[in-house]
Amino acid sequence: MNQAQAIVLYQPMLQNIAYNLLRCKADAEDIVQDTFVKWLSIDQTKIQNTKAYLIKSVTNNCLTHLNSLKKKKEEYWDSISLAELMVKFKESDIAHIDFEKELAAAFKVIQSKLEPLERATYLLKEVFNMEYDAIQKVLDKKADHCRQLFCRAKKKLADTSFTPSLPETSQLFESFKKACTLDNANEFIHHLKQDIAGAFGGKK
């Protein structure tokens, strides 16, 4: 069997394997094509079983591709500015479900990485642009302490070495989304206080 015959024979099977792993026809076709290109460039006399080699190569290339996509997605949510997303969310059609999912995913990262006090300080400062004097009244913490909490929150969000387990969409997010669309943070602040109180067993 020559190279051209092998490609014709194995291509449909390899594309089916790649598609089942990636669930994307275009990516599957690219992976298979790249696999054949590499296969054509090596010494094939050293390959005992061409079919097994191609199957293993396509599978490995698909898994590498999936891991790369996962890493890029994690880096994106780790570096994204929730304040920028909130502005875009307010300017967009709020019925656009894909964009709402982006906002929810960014909020989940904040919920996973930050403690309640850090989360409250970060959201009030970064998203609602509140001054530290106002934040200290809301959280009953000194302004200097609020600055420290904000700096700590930014460092945690910038740390890409930690990949959190994202929680389900919470009541806090629903309150946050409502505050974004109505430009009224009062209810959201109430839920932030409940969030903090819950973390400390109802104590400040």
Contact map, one row per residue, 1 for C-alpha under 8 A:
111011000000000000000000000000000000000000000000000000000000000000000000000000000000000000000000000000000000000000000000000000000000000000000000000000000000000000000000000000000000000000000000000000000000
111111000000000000000000000000000000000000000000000000000000000000000000000000000000000000000000000000000000000000000000000000000000000000000000000000000000000000000000000000000000000000000000000000000000
111111100000000000000000000000000000000100000000000000000000000000000000000000000000000000000000000000000000000000000000000000000000000000000000000000000000000000000000000000000000000000000000000000000000
011111110000000000000000000000000000000000000000000000000000000000000000000000000000000000000000000000000000000000000000000000000000000000000000000000000000000000000000000000000000000000000000000000000000
111111111000000000000000000000000000000000000000000000000000000000000000000000000000000000000000000000000000000000000000000000000000000000000000000000000000000000000000000000000000000000000000000000000000
111111111100000000000000000000000000000000000000000000000000000000000000000000000000000000000000000000000000000000000000000000000000000000000000000000000000000000000000000000000000000000000000000000000000
001111111110000000000000000000000001000000000000000000000000000000000000000000000000000000000000000000000000000000000000000000000000000000000000000000000000000000000000000000000000000000000000000000000000
000111111111000000000000000000000000000000000000000000000000000000000000000000000000000000000000000000000000000000000000000000000000000000000000000000000000000000000000000000000000000000000000000000000000
000011111111000000000000000000000000000000000000000000000000000000000000000000000000000000000000000000000000000000000000000000000000000000000000000000000000000000000000000000000000000000000000000000000000
000001111111110000000000000000000000000000000000001000000000000000000000000000000000000000000000000000000000000000000000000000000000000000000000000000000000000000000000000000000000000000000000000000000000
000000111111111000000000000000010000000000000000000000000000000000000000000000000000000000000000000000000000000000000000000000000000000000000000000000000000000000000000000000000000000000000000000000000000
000000011111111100000000000000000000000000000000000000000000000000000000000000000000000000000000000000000000000000000000000000000000000000000000000000000000000000000000000000000000000000000000000000000000
000000000111111110000000000000000000000000000000000000000000000000000000000000000000000000000000000000000000000000000000000000000000000000000000000000000000000000000000000000000000000000000000000000000000
000000000111111111000000000000010000000000000000000001100100000000000000000000000000000000000000000000000000000000000000000000000000000000000000000000000000000000000000000000000000000000000000000000000000
000000000011111111100000000110010000000000000000000000000000000000000000000000000000000000000000000000000000000000000000000000000000000000000000000000000000000000000000000000000000000000000000000000000000
000000000001111111110000000000000000000000000000000000000000000000000000000000000000000000000000000000000000000000000000000000000000000000000000000000000000000000000000000000000000000000000000000000000000
000000000000111111111000000000000000000000000000000000100110000000000000000000000000000000000000000000000000000000000000000000000000000000000000000000000000000000000000000000000000000000000000000000000000
000000000000011111111110000110110000000000000000000000000110010000000000000000000000000000000000000000000000000000000000000000000000000000000000000000000000000000000000000000000000000000000000000000000000
000000000000001111111111101100000000000000000000000000000000000000000000000000000000000000000000000000000000000000000000000000000000000000000000000000000000000000000000000000000000000000000000000000000000
000000000000000111111110000000000000000000000000000000000000000000000000000000000000000000000000000000000000000000000000000000000000000000000000000000000000000000000000000000000000000000000000000000000000
000000000000000011111110000000000000000000000000000000000010011000000000000000000000000000000000000000000000000000000000000000000000000000000000000000000000000000000000000000000000000000000000000000000000
000000000000000001111111101100000000000000000000000000000000010001000000000000000000000000000000000000000000000000000000000000000000000000000000000000000000000000000000000000000000000000000000000000000000
000000000000000001111111100100000000000000000000000000000000000000000000000000000000000000000000000000000000000000000000000000000000000000000000000000000000000000000000000000000000000000000000000000000000
000000000000000000100111111100000000000000000000000000000000000000000000000000000000000000000000000000000000000000000000000000000000000000000000000000000000000000000000000000000000000000000000000000000000
000000000000000000100111111110000000000000000000000000000000000000000000000000000000000000000000000000000000000000000000000000000000000000000000000000000000000000000000000000000000000000000000000000000000
000000000000000000000001111111000000000000000000000000000000000000000000000000000000000000000000000000000000000000000000000000000000000000000000000000000000000000000000000000000000000000000000000000000000
000000000000000000100101111111100000000000000000000000000000000000000000000000000000000000000000000000000000000000000000000000000000000000000000000000000000000000000000000000000000000000000000000000000000
000000000000001001100111111111110000000000000000000000000000010000000000000000000000000000000000000000000000000000000000000000000000000000000000000000000000000000000000000000000000000000000000000000000000
000000000000001001000000111111111000000000000000000000000000000000000000000000000000000000000000000000000000000000000000000000000000000000000000000000000000000000000000000000000000000000000000000000000000
000000000000000000000000011111111100000000000000000000000000000000000000000000000000000000000000000000000000000000000000000000000000000000000000000000000000000000000000000000000000000000000000000000000000
000000000000000001000000001111111110000000000000000000000100110000000000000000000000000000000000000000000000000000000000000000000000000000000000000000000000000000000000000000000000000000000000000000000000
000000000010011001000000000111111111000000000000000000000100000000000000000000000000000000000000000000000000000000000000000000000000000000000000000000000000000000000000000000000000000000000000000000000000
000000000000000000000000000011111111100000000000000000000000000000000000000000000000000000000000000000000000000000000000000000000000000000000000000000000000000000000000000000000000000000000000000000000000
000000000000000000000000000001111111110000000000000000000000000000000000000000000000000000000000000000000000000000000000000000000000000000000000000000000000000000000000000000000000000000000000000000000000
000000000000000000000000000000111111111000000000000001001100100000000000000000000000000000000000000000000000000000000000000000000000000000000000000000000000000000000000000000000000000000000000000000000000
000000100000000000000000000000011111111100000000000001000000000000000000000000000000000000000000000000000000000000000000000000000000000000000000000000000000000000000000000000000000000000000000000000000000
000000000000000000000000000000001111111110000000000000000000000000000000000000000000000000000000000000000000000000000000000000000000000000000000000000000000000000000000000000000000000000000000000000000000
000000000000000000000000000000000111111111000000000000000000000000000000000000000000000000000000000000000000000000000000000000000000000000000000000000000000000000000000000000000000000000000000000000000000
000000000000000000000000000000000011111111010000000001000000000000000000000000000000000000000000000000000000000000000000000000000000000000000000000000000000000000000000000000000000000000000000000000000000
001000000000000000000000000000000001111111010000000000000000000000000000000000000000000000000000000000000000000000000000000000000000000000000000000000000000000000000000000000000000000000000000000000000000
000000000000000000000000000000000000111111100000000000000000000000000000000000000000000000000000000000000000000000000000000000000000000000000000000000000000000000000000000000000000000000000000000000000000
000000000000000000000000000000000000011111110000000000000000000000000000000000000000000000000000000000000000000000000000000000000000000000000000000000000000000000000000000000000000000000000000000000000000
000000000000000000000000000000000000000011111110000000000000000000000000000000000000000000000000000000000000000000000000000000000000000000000000000000000000000000000000000000000000000000000000000000000000
000000000000000000000000000000000000001101111110000000000000000000000000000000000000000000000000000000000000000000000000000000000000000000000000000000000000000000000000000000000000000000000000000000000000
000000000000000000000000000000000000000000111111000000000000000000000000000000000000000000000000000000000000000000000000000000000000000000000000000000000000000000000000000000000000000000000000000000000000
000000000000000000000000000000000000000000111111000000000000000000000000000000000000000000000000000000000000000000000000000000000000000000000000000000000000000000000000000000000000000000000000000000000000
000000000000000000000000000000000000000000111111110010000000000000000000000000000000000000000000000000000000000000000000000000000000000000000000000000000000000000000000000000000000000000000000000000000000
000000000000000000000000000000000000000000001111110000000000000000000000000000000000000000000000000000000000000000000000000000000000000000000000000000000000000000000000000000000000000000000000000000000000
000000000000000000000000000000000000000000000011111110000000000000000000000000000000000000000000000000000000000000000000000000000000000000000000000000000000000000000000000000000000000000000000000000000000
000000000000000000000000000000000000000000000011111111000000000000000000000000000000000000000000000000000000000000000000000000000000000000000000000000000000000000000000000000000000000000000000000000000000
000000000100000000000000000000000000000000000000111111100000000000000000000000000000000000000000000000000000000000000000000000000000000000000000000000000000000000000000000000000000000000000000000000000000
000000000000000000000000000000000000000000000000111111110000000000000000000000000000000000000000000000000000000000000000000000000000000000000000000000000000000000000000000000000000000000000000000000000000
000000000000000000000000000000000000000000000010111111111000000000000000000000000000000000000000000000000000000000000000000000000000000000000000000000000000000000000000000000000000000000000000000000000000
000000000000010000000000000000000011001000000000011111111100000000000000000000000000000000000000000000000000000000000000000000000000000000000000000000000000000000000000000000000000000000000000000000000000
000000000000010010000000000000000000000000000000001111111110000000000000000000000000000000000000000000000000000000000000000000000000000000000000000000000000000000000000000000000000000000000000000000000000
000000000000000000000000000000000000000000000000000111111111000000000000000000000000000000000000000000000000000000000000000000000000000000000000000000000000000000000000000000000000000000000000000000000000
000000000000000000000000000000000010000000000000000011111111100000000000000000000000000000000000000000000000000000000000000000000000000000000000000000000000000000000000000000000000000000000000000000000000
000000000000010011000000000000110010000000000000000001111111110000000000000000000000000000000000000000000000000000000000000000000000000000000000000000000000000000000000000000000000000000000000000000000000
000000000000000011001000000000000000000000000000000000111111111000000000000000000000000000000000000000000000000000000000000000000000000000000000000000000000000000000000000000000000000000000000000000000000
000000000000000000000000000000000000000000000000000000011111111100000000000000000000000000000000000000000000000000000000000000000000000000000000000000000000000000000000000000000000000000000000000000000000
000000000000000000000000000000100010000000000000000000001111111110000000000000000000000000000000000000000000000000000000000000000000000000000000000000000000000000000000000000000000000000000000000000000000
000000000000000001001100000100100000000000000000000000000111111111000000000000000000000000000000000000000000000000000000000000000000000000000000000000000000000000000000000000000000000000000000000000000000
000000000000000000001000000000000000000000000000000000000011111111100000000000000000000000000000000000000000000000000000000000000000000000000000000000000000000000000000000000000000000000000000000000000000
000000000000000000000000000000000000000000000000000000000001111111110000000000000000000000000000000000000000000000000000000000000000000000000000000000000000000000000000000000000000000000000000000000000000
000000000000000000000000000000000000000000000000000000000000111111111000000000000000000000000000000000000000000000000000000000000000000000000000000000000000000000000000000000000000000000000000000000000000
000000000000000000000100000000000000000000000000000000000000011111111100000000000000000000000000000000000000000000000000000000000000000000000000000000000000000000000000000000000000000000000000000000000000
000000000000000000000000000000000000000000000000000000000000001111111110000000000000000000000000000000000000000000000000000000000000000000000000000000000000000000000000000000000000000000000000000000000000
000000000000000000000000000000000000000000000000000000000000000111111111000000000000000000000000000000000000000000000000000000000000000000000000000000000000000000000000000000000000000000000000000000000000
000000000000000000000000000000000000000000000000000000000000000011111111100000000000000000000000000000000000000000000000000000000000000000000000000000000000000000000000000000000000000000000000000000000000
000000000000000000000000000000000000000000000000000000000000000001111111110000000000000000000000000000000000000000000000000000000000000000000000000000000000000000000000000000000000000000000000000000000000
000000000000000000000000000000000000000000000000000000000000000000111111111000000000000000000000000000000000000000000000000000000000000000000000000000000000000000000000000000000000000000000000000000000000
000000000000000000000000000000000000000000000000000000000000000000011111111100000000000000000000000000000000000000000000000000000000000000000000000000000000000000000000000000000000000000000000000000000000
000000000000000000000000000000000000000000000000000000000000000000001111111110000000000000000000000000000000000000000000000000000000000000000000000000000000000000000000000000000000000000000000000000000000
000000000000000000000000000000000000000000000000000000000000000000000111111111000000000000000000000000000000000000000000000000000000000000000000000000000000000100100000000000000000000000000000000000000000
000000000000000000000000000000000000000000000000000000000000000000000011111111100000000000000000000000000000000000000000000000000000000000000000000000000000000100000000000000000000000000000000000000000000
000000000000000000000000000000000000000000000000000000000000000000000001111111110000000000000000000000000000000000000000000000000000000000000000000000000000000000000000000000000000000000000000000000000000
000000000000000000000000000000000000000000000000000000000000000000000000111111110000000000000000000000001100100000000000000000000000000000000000000000000000000000000000000000000000000000000000000000000000
000000000000000000000000000000000000000000000000000000000000000000000000011111110000000000000000000000000100100000000000000000000000000000000000000000000000111100000000000000000000000000000000000000000000
000000000000000000000000000000000000000000000000000000000000000000000000001111111000000000000000000000000000000000000000000000000000000000000000000000000000110000000000000000000000000000000000000000000000
000000000000000000000000000000000000000000000000000000000000000000000000000111111100000000000000000000000100000000000000000000000000000000000000000000000000000000000000000000000000000000000000000000000000
000000000000000000000000000000000000000000000000000000000000000000000000000000111111100000000000000000000000000000000000000000000000000000000000000000000000000000000000000000000000000000000000000000000000
000000000000000000000000000000000000000000000000000000000000000000000000000000011111110000000000000000100110000000000000000001100000000000000000000000000000000000000000000000000000000000000000000000000000
000000000000000000000000000000000000000000000000000000000000000000000000000000001111111000000000000000000000000000000000000001110000000000000000000000000000000000000000000000000000000000000000000000000000
000000000000000000000000000000000000000000000000000000000000000000000000000000001111111100000000000000000000000000000000000000000000000000000000000000000000000000000000000000000000000000000000000000000000
000000000000000000000000000000000000000000000000000000000000000000000000000000001111111110000000000000100000000000000000000000000000000000000000000000000000000000000000000000000000000000000000000000000000
000000000000000000000000000000000000000000000000000000000000000000000000000000000111111111000000000000100000000000000000000000100000000000000000000000000000000000000000000000000001000000000000000000000000
000000000000000000000000000000000000000000000000000000000000000000000000000000000011111111100000000000000000000000000000000000000000000000000000000000000000000000000000000000000000000000000000000000000000
000000000000000000000000000000000000000000000000000000000000000000000000000000000001111111110000000000000000000000000000000000000000000000000000000000000000000000000000000000000000000000000000000000000000
000000000000000000000000000000000000000000000000000000000000000000000000000000000000111111111100001100100000000000000000000000000000000000000000000000000000000000000000000000000000000000000000000000000000
000000000000000000000000000000000000000000000000000000000000000000000000000000000000011111111100000000000000000000000000000000000000000000000000000000000000000000000000000000000001100000000000000000000000
000000000000000000000000000000000000000000000000000000000000000000000000000000000000001111111000000000000000000000000000000000000000000000000000000000000000000000000000000000000000000000000000000000000000
000000000000000000000000000000000000000000000000000000000000000000000000000000000000000111111101000000000000000000000000000000000000000000000000000000000000000000000000000000000000000000000000000000000000
000000000000000000000000000000000000000000000000000000000000000000000000000000000000000011111111000000000000000000000000000000000000000000000000000000000000000000000000000000000000000000000000000000000000
000000000000000000000000000000000000000000000000000000000000000000000000000000000000000011011111101100000000000000000000000000000000000000000000000000000000000000000000000000000000000000000000000000000000
000000000000000000000000000000000000000000000000000000000000000000000000000000000000000000001111100100000000000000000000000000000000000000000000000000000000000000000000000000000000000000000000000000000000
000000000000000000000000000000000000000000000000000000000000000000000000000000000000000000011111111100000000000000000000000000000000000000000000000000000000000000000000000000000000000000000000000000000000
000000000000000000000000000000000000000000000000000000000000000000000000000000000000000000000111111110000000000000000000000000000000000000000000000000000000000000000000000000000000000000000000000000000000
000000000000000000000000000000000000000000000000000000000000000000000000000000000000000000000001111111000000000000000000000000000000000000000000000000000000000000000000000000000000000000000000000000000000
000000000000000000000000000000000000000000000000000000000000000000000000000000000000000010000101111111100000000000000000000000000000000000000000000000000000000000000000000000000000000000000000000000000000
000000000000000000000000000000000000000000000000000000000000000000000000000000000000000010000111111111110000000000000000000000000000000000000000000000000000000000000000000000000000000000000000000000000000
000000000000000000000000000000000000000000000000000000000000000000000000000000000000000000000000111111111000000000000000000000000000000000000000000000000000000000000000000000000000000000000000000000000000
000000000000000000000000000000000000000000000000000000000000000000000000000000000000000000000000011111111100000000000000000000000000000000000000000000000000000000000000000000000000000000000000000000000000
000000000000000000000000000000000000000000000000000000000000000000000000000000000100110010000000001111111110000000000000000000000000000000000000000000000000000000000000000000000000000000000000000000000000
000000000000000000000000000000000000000000000000000000000000000000000000000000000000000000000000000111111111000000000000000000000000000000000000000000000000000000000000100010000000000000000000000000000000
000000000000000000000000000000000000000000000000000000000000000000000000000010000000000000000000000011111111100000000000000000000000000000000000000000000000000000000000000000000000000000000000000000000000
000000000000000000000000000000000000000000000000000000000000000000000000000011010100000000000000000001111111110000000000000000000000000000000000000000000000000000000000000000000000000000000000000000000000
000000000000000000000000000000000000000000000000000000000000000000000000000000000100000000000000000000111111111000000000000000000000000000000000000000000000000000000000000010000000000000000000000000000000
000000000000000000000000000000000000000000000000000000000000000000000000000000000000000000000000000000011111111100000000000000000000000000000000000000000000000000000111100000000000000000000000000000000000
000000000000000000000000000000000000000000000000000000000000000000000000000011000000000000000000000000001111111110000000000000000000000000000000000000000000000000010100000000000000000000000000000000000000
000000000000000000000000000000000000000000000000000000000000000000000000000000000000000000000000000000000111111111000010000000000000000000000000000000000000100000000000000000000000000000000000000000000000
000000000000000000000000000000000000000000000000000000000000000000000000000000000000000000000000000000000011111111100010000000000000000000000000000000000000000000000110000000000000000000000000000000000000
000000000000000000000000000000000000000000000000000000000000000000000000000000000000000000000000000000000001111111000000000000000000000000000000000000000000000000011110000000000000000000000000000000000000
000000000000000000000000000000000000000000000000000000000000000000000000000000000000000000000000000000000000111111100000000000000000000000000000000000000001100000010000000000000000000000000000000000000000
000000000000000000000000000000000000000000000000000000000000000000000000000000000000000000000000000000000000011111110110000000000000000000000000000000001001100000000000000000000000000000000000000000000000
000000000000000000000000000000000000000000000000000000000000000000000000000000000000000000000000000000000000001011111110000000000000000000000000000000000000000000000000000000000000000000000000000000000000
000000000000000000000000000000000000000000000000000000000000000000000000000000000000000000000000000000000000000001111111000000000000000000000000000000000000000000000000000000000000000000000001001100100000
000000000000000000000000000000000000000000000000000000000000000000000000000000000000000000000000000000000000000000111111100000000000000000100000000010000000000000000000000000000000000000000000000100000000
000000000000000000000000000000000000000000000000000000000000000000000000000000000000000000000000000000000000000001111111110000000000000000000000000011011000000000000000000000000000000000000000000000000000
000000000000000000000000000000000000000000000000000000000000000000000000000000000000000000000000000000000000011001111111111000000000000000000000000000001000000000000000000000000000000000000000000000000000
000000000000000000000000000000000000000000000000000000000000000000000000000000000000000000000000000000000000000000011111111100000000000000000000000000000000000000000000000000000000000000000001000000000000
000000000000000000000000000000000000000000000000000000000000000000000000000000000000000000000000000000000000000000001111111110000000001000000000010011000000000000000000000000000000000000000000000000000000
000000000000000000000000000000000000000000000000000000000000000000000000000000000000000000000000000000000000000000000111111111100000000000000000000011001100000000000000000000000000000000000000000000000000
000000000000000000000000000000000000000000000000000000000000000000000000000000000000000000000000000000000000000000000011111111110000000000000000000000000000000000000000000000000000000000000000000000000000
000000000000000000000000000000000000000000000000000000000000000000000000000000000000000000000000000000000000000000000001111111111100001000000000000000000000000000000000000000000000000000000000000000000000
000000000000000000000000000000000000000000000000000000000000000000000000000000000000000000000000000000000000000000000000111111111111001000000000000001000000000000000000000000000000000000000000000000000000
000000000000000000000000000000000000000000000000000000000000000000000000000000000110000000000000000000000000000000000000011111111100000000000000000000000000000000000000000000000000000000000000000000000000
000000000000000000000000000000000000000000000000000000000000000000000000000000000110010000000000000000000000000000000000011111111000000000000000000000000000000000000000000000000000000000000000000000000000
000000000000000000000000000000000000000000000000000000000000000000000000000000000010000000000000000000000000000000000000001111111100000000000000000000000000000000000000000000000000000010000000000000000000
000000000000000000000000000000000000000000000000000000000000000000000000000000000000000000000000000000000000000000000000000111111110000000000000000000000000000000000000000000000000000000000000000000000000
000000000000000000000000000000000000000000000000000000000000000000000000000000000000000000000000000000000000000000000000000111011111011000000000000000000000000000000000000000000000000000000000000000000000
000000000000000000000000000000000000000000000000000000000000000000000000000000000000000000000000000000000000000000000000000010001111111000000000000000000000000000000000000000000000000000000000000000000000
000000000000000000000000000000000000000000000000000000000000000000000000000000000000000000000000000000000000000000000000000010000111111100000010011000000000000000000000000000000000000000000000000000000000
000000000000000000000000000000000000000000000000000000000000000000000000000000000000000000000000000000000000000000000000000000000011111110000010000000000000000000000000000000000000000000000000000000000000
000000000000000000000000000000000000000000000000000000000000000000000000000000000000000000000000000000000000000000000000000000000111111111000000000000000000000000000000000000000000000000000000000000000000
000000000000000000000000000000000000000000000000000000000000000000000000000000000000000000000000000000000000000000000000100110000111111111111010010000000000000000000000000000000000000000000000000000000000
000000000000000000000000000000000000000000000000000000000000000000000000000000000000000000000000000000000000000000000000000000000001111111111110010000000000000000000000000000000000000000000000000000000000
000000000000000000000000000000000000000000000000000000000000000000000000000000000000000000000000000000000000000000000000000000000000111111111000000000000000000000000000000000000000000000000000000000000000
000000000000000000000000000000000000000000000000000000000000000000000000000000000000000000000000000000000000000000000000000000000000011111110000000000000000000000000000000000000000000000001000000000000000
000000000000000000000000000000000000000000000000000000000000000000000000000000000000000000000000000000000000000000001000000000000000001111111000000000000000000000000000000000000000000000000000100000000000
000000000000000000000000000000000000000000000000000000000000000000000000000000000000000000000000000000000000000000000000000000000000001111111100000000000000000000000000000000000000000000000000000000000000
000000000000000000000000000000000000000000000000000000000000000000000000000000000000000000000000000000000000000000000000000000000000001110111110110000000000000000000000000000000000000000000000000000000000
000000000000000000000000000000000000000000000000000000000000000000000000000000000000000000000000000000000000000000000000000000000000000100011111110000000000000000000000000000000000000000000000000000000000
000000000000000000000000000000000000000000000000000000000000000000000000000000000000000000000000000000000000000000000000000000000001101100001111111000000000000000000000000000000000000000000000000000000000
000000000000000000000000000000000000000000000000000000000000000000000000000000000000000000000000000000000000000000000000000000000000000000000111111100000000000000000000000000000000000000000000000000000000
000000000000000000000000000000000000000000000000000000000000000000000000000000000000000000000000000000000000000000000000000000000000000000001111111110000000000000000000000000000000000000000000000000000000
000000000000000000000000000000000000000000000000000000000000000000000000000000000000000000000000000000000000000000000000100000000001001100001111111111000000000000000000000000000000000000000000000000000000
000000000000000000000000000000000000000000000000000000000000000000000000000000000000000000000000000000000000000000000000000000000001000000000011111111100000000000000000000000000000000000000000000000000000
000000000000000000000000000000000000000000000000000000000000000000000000000000000000000000000000000000000000000000000000000000000000000000000001111111110000000000000000000000000000000000000000000000000000
000000000000000000000000000000000000000000000000000000000000000000000000000000000000000000000000000000000000000000001100110000000000000000000000111111111000000000000000000000000000000000000000000000000000
000000000000000000000000000000000000000000000000000000000000000000000000000000000000000000000000000000000000000000000100110010000000000000000000011111111100000000000000000000000000000000000000000000000000
000000000000000000000000000000000000000000000000000000000000000000000000000000000000000000000000000000000000000000000000000000000000000000000000001111111110000000000000000000000000000000000000000000000000
000000000000000000000000000000000000000000000000000000000000000000000000000000000000000000000000000000000000000000000100000000000000000000000000000111111111000000000000000000000000000000000000000000000000
000000000000000000000000000000000000000000000000000000000000000000000000000000000000000000000000000000000000000001000110010000000000000000000000000011111111100000000000000000000000000000000000000000000000
000000000000000000000000000000000000000000000000000000000000000000000000000000000000000000000000000000000000000000000000010000000000000000000000000001111111110000000000000000000000000000000000000000000000
000000000000000000000000000000000000000000000000000000000000000000000000000000000000000000000000000000000000000000000000000000000000000000000000000000111111111000000000000000000000000000000000000000000000
000000000000000000000000000000000000000000000000000000000000000000000000000000000000000000000000000000000000000011000000000000000000000000000000000000011111111000000000000000000000000000000000000000000000
000000000000000000000000000000000000000000000000000000000000000000000000000001100000000000000000000000000000010011000000000000000000000000000000000000001111111100000000000000000000000000000000000000000000
000000000000000000000000000000000000000000000000000000000000000000000000000001100000000000000000000000000000000000000000000000000000000000000000000000000111111100000000000000000000000000000000000000000000
000000000000000000000000000000000000000000000000000000000000000000000000000001000000000000000000000000000000000000000000000000000000000000000000000000000011111111000000000000000000000000000000000000000000
000000000000000000000000000000000000000000000000000000000000000000000000011001000000000000000000000000000000000000000000000000000000000000000000000000000000111111100000000000000000000000000000000000000000
000000000000000000000000000000000000000000000000000000000000000000000000000000000000000000000000000000000000000000000000000000000000000000000000000000000000001111100000000000000000000000000000000000000000
000000000000000000000000000000000000000000000000000000000000000000000000000000000000000000000000000000000000000000000000000000000000000000000000000000000000001111110000000000000000000000000000000000000000
000000000000000000000000000000000000000000000000000000000000000000000000010000000000000000000000000000000000000000000000000000000000000000000000000000000000000111111000000000000000000000000000000000000000
000000000000000000000000000000000000000000000000000000000000000000000000000000000000000000000000000000000000100110000000000000000000000000000000000000000000000001111100000000000000000000000000000000000000
000000000000000000000000000000000000000000000000000000000000000000000000000000000000000000000000000000000000000100000000000000000000000000000000000000000000000000111110000000000000000000000000000000000000
000000000000000000000000000000000000000000000000000000000000000000000000000000000000000000000000000000000001101100000000000000000000000000000000000000000000000000011111000000000000000000000000000000000000
000000000000000000000000000000000000000000000000000000000000000000000000000000000000000000000000000000000001001100000000000000000000000000000000000000000000000000001111110000000000000000000000000000000000
000000000000000000000000000000000000000000000000000000000000000000000000000000000000000000000000000000000001000000000000000000000000000000000000000000000000000000000111110000000000000000000000000000000000
000000000000000000000000000000000000000000000000000000000000000000000000000000000000000000000000000000010001000000000000000000000000000000000000000000000000000000000011111011000000000000000000000000000000
000000000000000000000000000000000000000000000000000000000000000000000000000000000000000000000000000000000000000000000000000000000000000000000000000000000000000000000011111111000000000000000000000000000000
000000000000000000000000000000000000000000000000000000000000000000000000000000000000000000000000000000000000000000000000000000000000000000000000000000000000000000000000111111100000000000000000000000000000
000000000000000000000000000000000000000000000000000000000000000000000000000000000000000000000000000000000000000000000000000000000000000000000000000000000000000000000000011111110000000000010011000000000000
000000000000000000000000000000000000000000000000000000000000000000000000000000000000000000000000000000010010000000000000000000000000000000000000000000000000000000000000111111111000000000000000000000000000
000000000000000000000000000000000000000000000000000000000000000000000000000000000000000000000000000000000000000000000000000000000000000000000000000000000000000000000000111111111100000000000000000000000000
000000000000000000000000000000000000000000000000000000000000000000000000000000000000000000000000000000000000000000000000000000000000000000000000000000000000000000000000001111111110000000110010000000000000
000000000000000000000000000000000000000000000000000000000000000000000000000000000000000000000000000000000000000000000000000000000000000000000000000000000000000000000000000111111111000010010000000000000000
000000000000000000000000000000000000000000000000000000000000000000000000000000000000000000000000000000000000000000000000000000000000000000000000000000000000000000000000000011111111100000000000000000000000
000000000000000000000000000000000000000000000000000000000000000000000000000000000000000000000000000000000000000000000000000000000000000000000000000000000000000000000000000001111111110100000000000000000000
000000000000000000000000000000000000000000000000000000000000000000000000000000000000000000000000000000000000000000000000000000000000000000000000000000000000000000000000000000111111111111110000000000000000
000000000000000000000000000000000000000000000000000000000000000000000000000000000000010001000000000000000000000000000000000000000000000000000000000000000000000000000000000000011111111110000000000000000000
000000000000000000000000000000000000000000000000000000000000000000000000000000000000000001000000000000000000000000000000000000000000000000000000000000000000000000000000000000001111111000000000000000000000
000000000000000000000000000000000000000000000000000000000000000000000000000000000000000000000000000000000000000000000000000000000000000000000000000000000000000000000000000000000111111100000000000000000000
000000000000000000000000000000000000000000000000000000000000000000000000000000000000000000000000000000000000000000000000000000000000000000000000000000000000000000000000000000000011111110000000000000000000
000000000000000000000000000000000000000000000000000000000000000000000000000000000000000000000000000000000000000000000000000000000000000000000000000000000000000000000000000000000111011111100000000000000000
000000000000000000000000000000000000000000000000000000000000000000000000000000000000000000000000000000000000000000000000000000010000000000000000000000000000000000000000000000010011001111111000000000000000
000000000000000000000000000000000000000000000000000000000000000000000000000000000000000000000000000000000000000000000000000000000000000000000000000000000000000000000000000000000010000111111100000000000000
000000000000000000000000000000000000000000000000000000000000000000000000000000000000000000000000000000000000000000000000000000000000000000000000000000000000000000000000000000100010000111111110000000000000
000000000000000000000000000000000000000000000000000000000000000000000000000000000000000000000000000000000000000000000000000000000000000000000000000000000000000000000000000100110010000011111111000000000000
000000000000000000000000000000000000000000000000000000000000000000000000000000000000000000000000000000000000000000000000000000000000000001000000000000000000000000000000000000000000000011111111100000000000
000000000000000000000000000000000000000000000000000000000000000000000000000000000000000000000000000000000000000000000000000000000000000000000000000000000000000000000000000000000000000001111111110000000000
000000000000000000000000000000000000000000000000000000000000000000000000000000000000000000000000000000000000000000000000000000000000000000000000000000000000000000000000000100100000000000111111111000000000
000000000000000000000000000000000000000000000000000000000000000000000000000000000000000000000000000000000000000000010001000000000000000000000000000000000000000000000000000100000000000000011111111100000000
000000000000000000000000000000000000000000000000000000000000000000000000000000000000000000000000000000000000000000000000000000000000000000100000000000000000000000000000000000000000000000001111111110000000
000000000000000000000000000000000000000000000000000000000000000000000000000000000000000000000000000000000000000000000000000000000000000000000000000000000000000000000000000000000000000000000111111111000000
000000000000000000000000000000000000000000000000000000000000000000000000000000000000000000000000000000000000000000010000000000000000000000000000000000000000000000000000000000000000000000000011111111100000
000000000000000000000000000000000000000000000000000000000000000000000000000000000000000000000000000000000000000000011000000000000000000000000000000000000000000000000000000000000000000000000001111111110001
000000000000000000000000000000000000000000000000000000000000000000000000000000000000000000000000000000000000000000000000000000000000000000000000000000000000000000000000000000000000000000000000111111111111
000000000000000000000000000000000000000000000000000000000000000000000000000000000000000000000000000000000000000000000000000000000000000000000000000000000000000000000000000000000000000000000000011111111110
000000000000000000000000000000000000000000000000000000000000000000000000000000000000000000000000000000000000000000010000000000000000000000000000000000000000000000000000000000000000000000000000001111111100
000000000000000000000000000000000000000000000000000000000000000000000000000000000000000000000000000000000000000000000000000000000000000000000000000000000000000000000000000000000000000000000000000111111111
000000000000000000000000000000000000000000000000000000000000000000000000000000000000000000000000000000000000000000000000000000000000000000000000000000000000000000000000000000000000000000000000000011111110
000000000000000000000000000000000000000000000000000000000000000000000000000000000000000000000000000000000000000000000000000000000000000000000000000000000000000000000000000000000000000000000000000011111111
000000000000000000000000000000000000000000000000000000000000000000000000000000000000000000000000000000000000000000000000000000000000000000000000000000000000000000000000000000000000000000000000000011011111
000000000000000000000000000000000000000000000000000000000000000000000000000000000000000000000000000000000000000000000000000000000000000000000000000000000000000000000000000000000000000000000000000110010111
